[in-house]
Amino acid sequence: SFFSVIYETVASLYNPGHFTVFEEAYPILYQALLVNILVVTMIINFVLFLYGMCGHTLRKKGYAIFVFAYHFIIVIPFFLSGIYLYLTAIQPGASNLSRSTINVFTKIIDELSFGTLTEPSLTAVTHLQERFCCCGLTSPADYGKQFEEEGGWNASRTHDDLTLSCPDETICEHEEFEGCSTKIPHRKRHFILVSSVIGLLCGLTALIITPWIYAAFE
């Protein structure tokens, strides 16, 4: 249900290295649902406006009741959750990577120090870096001096046929990589906020004018 998406998205803020929204790496399902509800809401409100310009029929009274219920039960709670999601995301505690994600990077940094790079660590770090276009925990320099000198581009560390590097330029187009500790938590926040504010305004407007339109059908 769409309330499940809301719950999973908010819960995901406390584990930004692995968002739990139906196993996606960031709340894309929430955004897709947000856009769909926003579009449907605008269409419903437009039809309500057309009905308000037309005659008085029982069917149109029923539609006015439907519009009020739809906005009260679905639209208002959903877009309020989007604003809450944004406000929660910008809290200091939510801006930090989860402990499990930090451990992924600290483990591979330790492995590089001892020359024992392992495939599970490399796979986990590569997935996060390519997903969020970042490199290292705080910066590419976490992986060695050559990463610091080249800003992450073309630098690599190899051990037993395993090679650690920053994301390829075909995946991420950046002049200089940011560390994942600052990159991961900030994705898609403003999109959610702006869309939620627009949707909430549409919902509140409908709740205000629907009783007036219904009264016009009496």
Kinemage of the C-alpha trace (Angstrom):
@kinemage 1
@onewidth
@group {chain A} dominant
@subgroup {mainchain}
@vectorlist {calphas} color= white
{ca ser a 1} P 0.000 0.000 0.000
{ca phe a 2} L 1.070 3.592 -0.403
{ca phe a 3} L 1.248 3.989 3.387
{ca ser a 4} L 3.830 1.172 3.375
{ca val a 5} L 5.930 3.212 0.954
{ca ile a 6} L 5.706 6.199 3.316
{ca tyr a 7} L 6.771 4.095 6.291
{ca glu a 8} L 9.642 2.415 4.469
{ca thr a 9} L 10.905 5.727 3.110
{ca val a 10} L 10.961 7.421 6.515
{ca ala a 11} L 12.628 4.354 8.022
{ca ser a 12} L 15.219 4.503 5.256
{ca leu a 13} L 16.469 7.873 6.455
{ca tyr a 14} L 18.150 6.140 9.363
{ca asn a 15} L 20.096 3.819 7.054
{ca pro a 16} L 21.079 5.970 4.063
{ca gly a 17} L 23.662 3.488 2.845
{ca his a 18} L 20.918 0.989 2.070
{ca phe a 19} L 17.464 2.502 1.787
{ca thr a 20} L 14.765 -0.013 2.630
{ca val a 21} L 12.081 1.241 0.249
{ca phe a 22} L 11.295 -2.133 -1.265
{ca glu a 23} L 15.037 -2.834 -1.532
{ca glu a 24} L 15.772 0.250 -3.628
{ca ala a 25} L 18.892 2.272 -2.920
{ca tyr a 26} L 16.978 5.532 -2.605
{ca pro a 27} L 13.268 6.404 -2.229
{ca ile a 28} L 12.451 6.216 -5.942
{ca leu a 29} L 9.175 4.386 -5.289
{ca tyr a 30} L 8.082 7.182 -2.984
{ca gln a 31} L 8.892 9.742 -5.652
{ca ala a 32} L 7.053 7.787 -8.349
{ca leu a 33} L 4.013 7.467 -6.098
{ca leu a 34} L 4.274 11.141 -5.189
{ca val a 35} L 4.239 12.215 -8.844
{ca asn a 36} L 1.335 9.887 -9.695
{ca ile a 37} L -0.799 11.133 -6.806
{ca leu a 38} L 0.052 14.740 -7.671
{ca val a 39} L -1.024 14.249 -11.303
{ca val a 40} L -4.241 12.435 -10.308
{ca thr a 41} L -5.001 15.150 -7.752
{ca met a 42} L -4.633 17.911 -10.337
{ca ile a 43} L -6.899 16.049 -12.779
{ca ile a 44} L -9.549 15.466 -10.105
{ca asn a 45} L -9.439 19.120 -9.063
{ca phe a 46} L -9.743 20.243 -12.682
{ca val a 47} L -12.828 18.055 -13.176
{ca leu a 48} L -14.256 19.474 -9.942
{ca phe a 49} L -13.741 22.970 -11.331
{ca leu a 50} L -15.571 22.013 -14.540
{ca tyr a 51} L -18.438 20.561 -12.521
{ca gly a 52} L -18.595 23.783 -10.544
{ca met a 53} L -19.102 25.670 -13.803
{ca cys a 54} L -21.912 23.385 -14.963
{ca gly a 55} L -25.421 22.474 -13.841
{ca his a 56} L -26.722 20.943 -10.648
{ca thr a 57} L -27.052 17.171 -10.713
{ca leu a 58} L -27.008 14.471 -8.071
{ca arg a 59} L -24.037 12.815 -9.768
{ca lys a 60} L -22.016 15.991 -9.429
{ca lys a 61} L -22.916 16.190 -5.751
{ca gly a 62} L -21.597 12.663 -5.345
{ca tyr a 63} L -18.399 13.629 -7.121
{ca ala a 64} L -17.920 16.566 -4.752
{ca ile a 65} L -18.211 14.160 -1.802
{ca phe a 66} L -15.684 11.823 -3.444
{ca val a 67} L -13.222 14.671 -4.008
{ca phe a 68} L -13.453 15.793 -0.386
{ca ala a 69} L -12.918 12.249 0.920
{ca tyr a 70} L -10.040 11.593 -1.499
{ca his a 71} L -8.162 14.695 -0.404
{ca phe a 72} L -8.886 14.202 3.292
{ca ile a 73} L -7.913 10.509 3.444
{ca ile a 74} L -5.145 10.239 0.835
{ca val a 75} L -3.784 13.538 -0.450
{ca ile a 76} L -3.303 15.493 2.780
{ca pro a 77} L -1.657 12.640 4.766
{ca phe a 78} L 0.591 11.645 1.866
{ca phe a 79} L 1.970 15.082 1.087
{ca leu a 80} L 2.330 15.895 4.782
{ca ser a 81} L 4.479 12.774 4.995
{ca gly a 82} L 6.645 14.157 2.186
{ca ile a 83} L 7.268 17.373 4.119
{ca tyr a 84} L 7.927 15.358 7.269
{ca leu a 85} L 10.323 13.175 5.295
{ca tyr a 86} L 12.279 16.236 4.175
{ca leu a 87} L 12.366 17.807 7.648
{ca thr a 88} L 13.547 14.525 9.140
{ca ala a 89} L 16.223 14.163 6.472
{ca ile a 90} L 17.841 17.511 7.262
{ca gln a 91} L 18.193 16.755 10.978
{ca pro a 92} L 21.841 16.340 12.039
{ca gly a 93} L 21.335 12.745 13.117
{ca ala a 94} L 19.802 11.730 9.808
{ca ser a 95} L 22.592 13.333 7.834
{ca asn a 96} L 25.127 10.814 9.073
{ca leu a 97} L 25.731 7.476 7.447
{ca ser a 98} L 24.502 4.478 9.366
{ca arg a 99} L 27.064 2.538 11.363
{ca ser a 100} L 26.794 -0.464 9.050
{ca thr a 101} L 27.619 1.691 6.019
{ca ile a 102} L 30.562 3.340 7.748
{ca asn a 103} L 31.837 -0.134 8.593
{ca val a 104} L 31.778 -1.060 4.893
{ca phe a 105} L 34.262 1.712 4.144
{ca thr a 106} L 36.397 1.374 7.266
{ca lys a 107} L 36.734 -2.347 6.593
{ca ile a 108} L 38.033 -1.889 3.062
{ca ile a 109} L 40.372 0.912 4.201
{ca asp a 110} L 41.793 -1.467 6.811
{ca glu a 111} L 42.120 -4.192 4.189
{ca leu a 112} L 44.070 -1.837 1.935
{ca ser a 113} L 46.384 -0.994 4.822
{ca phe a 114} L 47.183 -4.674 5.408
{ca gly a 115} L 47.140 -5.672 1.733
{ca thr a 116} L 44.225 -8.070 2.199
{ca leu a 117} L 41.555 -6.697 -0.142
{ca thr a 118} L 38.560 -9.064 -0.238
{ca glu a 119} L 35.856 -9.469 -2.863
{ca pro a 120} L 32.824 -8.958 -0.513
{ca ser a 121} L 34.210 -5.624 0.702
{ca leu a 122} L 35.085 -4.527 -2.827
{ca thr a 123} L 31.611 -5.437 -4.115
{ca ala a 124} L 29.841 -3.560 -1.300
{ca val a 125} L 31.929 -0.406 -1.688
{ca thr a 126} L 31.728 -0.426 -5.485
{ca his a 127} L 27.926 -0.696 -5.335
{ca leu a 128} L 27.616 2.297 -2.999
{ca gln a 129} L 30.098 4.430 -4.918
{ca glu a 130} L 28.517 3.795 -8.309
{ca arg a 131} L 24.992 4.281 -6.947
{ca phe a 132} L 25.754 7.652 -5.363
{ca cys a 133} L 28.716 8.792 -7.509
{ca cys a 134} L 31.052 9.201 -4.567
{ca cys a 135} L 34.448 7.805 -3.633
{ca gly a 136} L 35.840 6.904 -0.233
{ca leu a 137} L 34.228 7.590 3.115
{ca thr a 138} L 35.298 11.219 3.516
{ca ser a 139} L 37.172 11.607 0.197
{ca pro a 140} L 39.065 9.524 -2.387
{ca ala a 141} L 42.207 10.161 -0.328
{ca asp a 142} L 40.961 7.495 2.100
{ca tyr a 143} L 42.300 4.930 -0.360
{ca gly a 144} L 45.814 6.301 -0.637
{ca lys a 145} L 48.007 9.157 -1.799
{ca gln a 146} L 47.523 8.460 -5.508
{ca phe a 147} L 43.751 8.921 -5.100
{ca glu a 148} L 44.336 12.276 -3.417
{ca glu a 149} L 46.687 13.488 -6.150
{ca glu a 150} L 44.381 12.541 -9.020
{ca gly a 151} L 41.065 13.355 -7.302
{ca gly a 152} L 39.967 9.762 -7.783
{ca trp a 153} L 40.194 9.711 -11.581
{ca asn a 154} L 42.320 6.900 -13.025
{ca ala a 155} L 43.658 5.962 -9.575
{ca ser a 156} L 43.374 2.361 -8.389
{ca arg a 157} L 44.641 -0.157 -5.847
{ca thr a 158} L 45.072 -3.805 -6.864
{ca his a 159} L 45.508 -6.933 -4.751
{ca asp a 160} L 45.142 -10.560 -5.885
{ca asp a 161} L 43.387 -9.563 -9.131
{ca leu a 162} L 40.937 -7.356 -7.205
{ca thr a 163} L 41.014 -3.673 -8.163
{ca leu a 164} L 39.545 -0.838 -6.135
{ca ser a 165} L 38.884 2.440 -7.917
{ca cys a 166} L 36.442 5.330 -7.978
{ca pro a 167} L 33.455 5.032 -10.355
{ca asp a 168} L 34.258 5.138 -14.050
{ca glu a 169} L 33.565 8.375 -15.934
{ca thr a 170} L 30.968 6.525 -18.022
{ca ile a 171} L 28.951 6.039 -14.813
{ca cys a 172} L 29.589 9.306 -12.982
{ca glu a 173} L 30.391 12.636 -14.608
{ca his a 174} L 32.245 14.658 -11.992
{ca glu a 175} L 35.338 16.822 -12.034
{ca glu a 176} L 36.151 15.744 -8.495
{ca phe a 177} L 34.559 13.066 -6.333
{ca glu a 178} L 32.965 13.781 -2.967
{ca gly a 179} L 33.226 11.387 -0.063
{ca cys a 180} L 30.216 9.125 0.418
{ca ser a 181} L 29.658 10.434 3.964
{ca thr a 182} L 28.374 13.717 2.518
{ca lys a 183} L 27.021 12.485 -0.811
{ca ile a 184} L 24.637 9.678 0.146
{ca pro a 185} L 22.138 11.386 2.520
{ca his a 186} L 21.258 14.324 0.257
{ca arg a 187} L 19.743 12.665 -2.812
{ca lys a 188} L 16.300 13.735 -3.972
{ca arg a 189} L 15.383 15.779 -0.892
{ca his a 190} L 14.362 18.995 -2.614
{ca phe a 191} L 12.310 17.175 -5.234
{ca ile a 192} L 10.262 15.542 -2.474
{ca leu a 193} L 9.822 18.849 -0.622
{ca val a 194} L 8.714 20.908 -3.643
{ca ser a 195} L 6.326 18.224 -4.920
{ca ser a 196} L 4.861 17.724 -1.445
{ca val a 197} L 4.241 21.454 -0.969
{ca ile a 198} L 2.486 21.677 -4.352
{ca gly a 199} L 0.386 18.607 -3.584
{ca leu a 200} L -0.498 19.862 -0.108
{ca leu a 201} L -1.635 23.220 -1.481
{ca cys a 202} L -3.820 21.427 -4.042
{ca gly a 203} L -5.291 19.263 -1.294
{ca leu a 204} L -6.020 22.138 1.060
{ca thr a 205} L -7.567 24.167 -1.755
{ca ala a 206} L -9.856 21.269 -2.639
{ca leu a 207} L -10.912 20.806 0.995
{ca ile a 208} L -11.840 24.483 1.200
{ca ile a 209} L -13.759 24.851 -2.066
{ca thr a 210} L -15.445 21.424 -2.203
{ca pro a 211} L -18.106 22.278 0.447
{ca trp a 212} L -18.934 25.460 -1.463
{ca ile a 213} L -19.339 23.567 -4.720
{ca tyr a 214} L -21.434 20.909 -2.970
{ca ala a 215} L -23.661 23.622 -1.517
{ca ala a 216} L -24.146 25.026 -5.015
{ca phe a 217} L -25.680 21.684 -6.049
{ca glu a 218} L -28.371 21.906 -3.367
